[in-house]
Amino acid sequence: MAIFVIVGALSGTAGGVLMWLSGMSPPAAIFAGAGCFITVVLFQMAVAEFVTRQWRP
C-alpha cells in the first residue's frame, strides 16, 4: 500500500506542476494534482485486486 501512495504522490505532484506551468492558477493546479493522486492510487488498487484474484485458487 505504501508504494501506491508514493507513486500516487509523485504523479499528483507532477500533474499539479504541469497544470501550474500550463497557466492554471495555483489553487486550481493543487486540485488537479489531488485528482491525479486519487485517480492513480485507485487505479493501482484496482489492478492489484484484479491480479491477486487471478492467482487465488
C-alpha positions in Angstrom: 0.0 0.0 0.0 2.8 2.4 0.7 4.2 2.1 -2.8 0.8 3.0 -4.1 0.8 6.2 -2.1 4.4 7.0 -3.1 3.6 6.6 -6.8 0.3 8.5 -6.4 2.1 11.4 -4.7 4.7 11.6 -7.4 2.1 11.6 -10.2 -0.1 14.1 -8.3 2.9 16.4 -7.8 3.9 16.1 -11.5 0.3 16.6 -12.6 -0.1 19.7 -10.4 3.2 21.2 -11.5 2.4 20.6 -15.2 -1.0 22.2 -14.8 0.6 25.2 -13.0 3.2 25.6 -15.7 0.5 25.5 -18.4 -1.1 28.6 -16.9 -3.6 27.4 -14.3 -3.8 29.3 -11.0 -2.0 27.6 -8.1 -5.2 26.6 -6.2 -6.6 25.0 -9.4 -3.3 23.2 -10.0 -3.4 21.8 -6.5 -6.9 20.4 -7.1 -5.8 18.9 -10.4 -2.8 17.3 -8.7 -5.1 15.9 -6.0 -7.3 14.5 -8.7 -4.3 12.8 -10.3 -3.2 11.4 -6.9 -6.7 9.9 -6.2 -7.1 8.5 -9.7 -3.6 6.8 -9.8 -4.0 5.3 -6.3 -7.4 3.9 -7.0 -6.3 2.5 -10.4 -3.3 0.8 -8.8 -5.5 -0.7 -6.1 -8.0 -2.0 -8.7 -5.2 -3.6 -10.7 -3.7 -5.1 -7.6 -7.1 -6.6 -6.6 -7.6 -8.0 -10.1 -4.2 -9.6 -10.2 -4.4 -11.1 -6.8 -7.9 -12.6 -7.5 -6.5 -14.2 -10.7 -3.8 -16.0 -8.6 -6.1 -17.4 -5.9 -7.1 -21.0 -6.2 
